[in-house]
Amino acid sequence: MVSGRNAQRGESVATALRAAGARAAFTSADLRTTGACERLIDATLRQLGGLDILVNNAGILYTANALETSNEQWLETLSVNLSAVFYLSRAAIAHMRAHGGGVIVNVASEWGLNGEPNHLAYCTSKGAVVQMTRCLALDHAREQIRVNSVCPGEIHTQMVDDILARHGGDPKYHLQKLSAGIPMKRLASPMEVGRVIRFLASSEASYVTGANLPVDGGNDATAGPYP
């Protein structure tokens, strides 16, 4: 089941999956709205007949410190980045527990492990996801439900491009400057994070639960900006 707010993009992903031989469907959902998470899980069970793996990947980001963060931005960030993870996981766990187990992979962030200036709401929400991952894993380990998270660093996504565009000037220069502070001297592709999610969701990770795994080119191993 593929879900998101952009129906055109979501349907195109589902179509590509079907063309590759998968059984796939798309459900439009705005996880900020009351009941959307539960309806998404219900749609998955109804259309696909079960739920074995949940990947919580929705996220938004505002660049602001406490004084610059509006009430609306704070609540929206927590709603999408944190509350949706809880509501989707709770609904999924109820089904998984009754059907012998399952896997949840949360997309947190390296900024949930270490923090970042001028991203208060985002870092707070992702730090809470890291802790929620641990608690869910402990609560449901005996029910054969594994819960882990990936903590991506600088990944070359549209979100990164949008942030860099707000700086103005040459986008390539900003990317090079960003890459210079990473031990591996480059940004990752979304596919590189996807492979780690696939590992955590697979039987290859059958004894891994409660882990928050950095996928950050070495950033988490440093004590500050890499020279």
C-alpha positions in Angstrom: 0.0 0.0 0.0 1.3 3.4 -1.0 0.0 6.5 0.6 0.5 10.2 0.5 -1.2 13.6 -0.1 -0.2 13.8 -3.8 -2.6 11.4 -5.6 -0.9 11.7 -9.0 2.6 10.8 -7.6 1.2 8.0 -5.5 -0.8 6.4 -8.3 2.3 6.6 -10.5 4.3 4.7 -7.8 1.6 2.1 -7.5 1.5 1.7 -11.3 5.2 1.2 -11.5 5.1 -1.4 -8.7 2.4 -3.3 -10.5 4.3 -3.2 -13.8 7.2 -4.8 -11.9 5.0 -7.6 -10.8 3.9 -6.5 -7.4 0.4 -6.3 -6.0 0.0 -2.6 -5.2 -2.6 0.0 -4.4 -2.7 3.7 -3.5 -4.7 5.4 -0.8 -4.7 9.2 -0.6 -4.3 10.3 3.0 -3.4 13.5 4.9 -2.1 12.2 8.2 -2.7 15.6 9.9 -6.5 15.0 9.8 -8.3 13.2 12.6 -8.9 9.5 11.8 -6.7 9.5 8.7 -4.2 7.0 10.1 -6.8 4.5 11.2 -8.6 4.8 7.8 -5.3 4.1 6.0 -4.7 0.9 8.0 -8.3 -0.2 7.4 -8.0 0.5 3.7 -4.8 -1.6 3.6 -6.5 -4.5 5.4 -9.6 -4.3 3.2 -7.8 -4.0 -0.2 -4.7 -6.2 0.4 -6.0 -8.6 3.1 -3.3 -8.0 5.7 -0.4 -6.0 7.0 3.0 -7.4 7.8 5.3 -4.3 7.5 4.6 -0.7 8.3 7.1 2.0 7.2 6.4 5.4 8.8 8.0 7.8 6.3 5.8 11.0 6.2 7.6 14.1 7.4 7.7 17.9 7.2 10.4 20.4 8.3 10.4 24.1 9.2 13.7 26.0 9.6 13.2 28.0 12.7 14.3 28.4 16.4 11.8 28.6 19.2 11.0 32.3 18.8 10.5 32.0 15.1 8.3 28.8 15.3 4.6 29.6 15.2 2.0 27.6 17.1 0.7 26.3 13.8 4.1 25.1 12.7 4.8 23.4 16.0 1.5 21.6 16.1 1.7 20.6 12.4 5.2 19.2 12.8 4.3 17.1 15.8 1.1 16.0 14.1 2.9 14.6 11.0 6.3 13.6 12.3 5.2 12.2 15.7 1.5 11.7 16.2 1.0 10.0 12.8 3.8 7.5 13.7 1.9 6.7 16.9 -1.5 6.4 15.4 -0.4 4.3 12.4 1.8 2.0 14.7 -1.0 1.5 17.2 -3.5 0.5 14.5 -0.9 -1.8 12.8 0.1 -3.4 16.0 -3.4 -4.4 16.9 -3.6 -6.3 13.6 0.0 -7.7 13.8 -0.5 -9.0 17.3 -3.6 -10.9 16.3 -1.8 -12.4 13.3 1.5 -13.7 14.7 3.7 -10.6 14.4 5.1 -8.0 12.1 7.6 -5.3 11.5 7.6 -1.5 11.9 10.3 0.7 10.5 10.2 4.4 11.5 12.1 7.0 9.5 13.6 9.2 12.2 16.6 11.4 11.5 20.2 12.0 12.6 18.8 15.3 14.0 16.7 13.2 16.3 20.0 11.8 17.8 22.1 15.0 17.9 20.0 18.1 17.2 20.6 20.9 14.7 20.4 24.7 15.1 17.3 26.4 13.9 15.2 23.2 13.5 13.6 23.0 16.9 10.3 21.5 16.0 11.7 19.0 13.5 14.5 17.8 15.9 12.1 17.5 18.8 9.7 15.4 16.8 12.4 13.1 15.4 14.0 12.7 18.9 10.6 11.6 20.1 10.3 9.1 17.3 13.7 7.6 18.4 12.4 7.1 21.9 9.0 5.8 20.7 10.9 3.2 18.6 12.6 1.9 21.7 9.4 1.8 23.8 7.3 0.1 21.1 10.0 -2.5 20.6 10.2 -3.3 24.3 6.4 -3.4 24.7 5.8 -5.8 21.8 9.0 -7.9 21.5 7.2 -11.0 23.0 4.5 -10.7 20.4 7.0 -11.1 17.6 6.6 -7.5 16.5 10.0 -5.8 15.7 10.3 -2.0 15.7 13.3 -0.2 14.5 14.2 3.2 13.0 16.6 4.5 10.4 18.1 7.9 11.2 19.1 9.4 7.8 21.6 12.2 7.5 21.9 14.4 4.5 19.9 12.7 1.8 19.5 14.3 -1.6 15.7 14.7 -1.6 13.4 17.4 -2.8 13.2 18.6 0.8 17.0 19.3 0.8 16.7 21.0 -2.6 14.0 23.3 -1.3 16.0 24.2 1.8 19.1 25.0 -0.3 17.0 27.0 -2.8 16.0 29.4 0.0 19.7 30.3 0.4 19.8 31.6 -3.2 22.8 31.5 -5.4 24.3 28.4 -7.2 22.6 25.1 -6.0 25.7 23.1 -6.9 27.8 25.3 -4.7 25.5 24.7 -1.7 25.4 21.0 -2.3 29.2 20.9 -2.4 29.4 22.9 0.8 27.0 20.6 2.5 28.9 17.5 1.3 32.2 18.9 2.6 30.9 18.6 6.2 30.1 14.9 5.8 32.9 12.3 6.5 32.1 10.5 3.2 32.0 13.8 1.4 28.7 13.3 -0.4 25.0 13.1 0.2 23.2 9.8 0.0 20.5 8.9 -2.5 17.1 7.9 -1.2 17.8 4.4 -2.5 20.6 4.0 0.0 18.2 4.6 2.8 15.6 2.4 1.2 18.0 -0.5 1.2 18.5 -0.2 5.0 14.8 0.0 5.5 14.4 -3.2 3.4 17.0 -4.9 5.5 15.3 -4.0 8.8 12.0 -5.1 7.4 13.4 -8.5 6.2 14.1 -11.8 8.0 17.8 -10.9 7.7 17.2 -8.6 10.7 15.2 -11.2 12.7 17.0 -10.5 15.9 17.1 -6.7 15.6 14.5 -4.6 17.5 14.7 -1.3 19.3 17.6 -0.1 17.2 17.9 3.5 15.8 20.3 3.1 12.9 22.2 6.1 11.6 22.4 6.2 7.8 24.5 9.4 7.6 27.8 8.9 6.0 29.6 8.9 9.3 28.1 12.1 10.9 27.0 10.4 14.1 30.5 9.1 14.7 32.0 12.7 14.8 32.1 15.1 17.7 31.3 18.1 15.4 31.7 19.3 11.8 34.1 17.0 10.0 37.3 18.8 8.8 
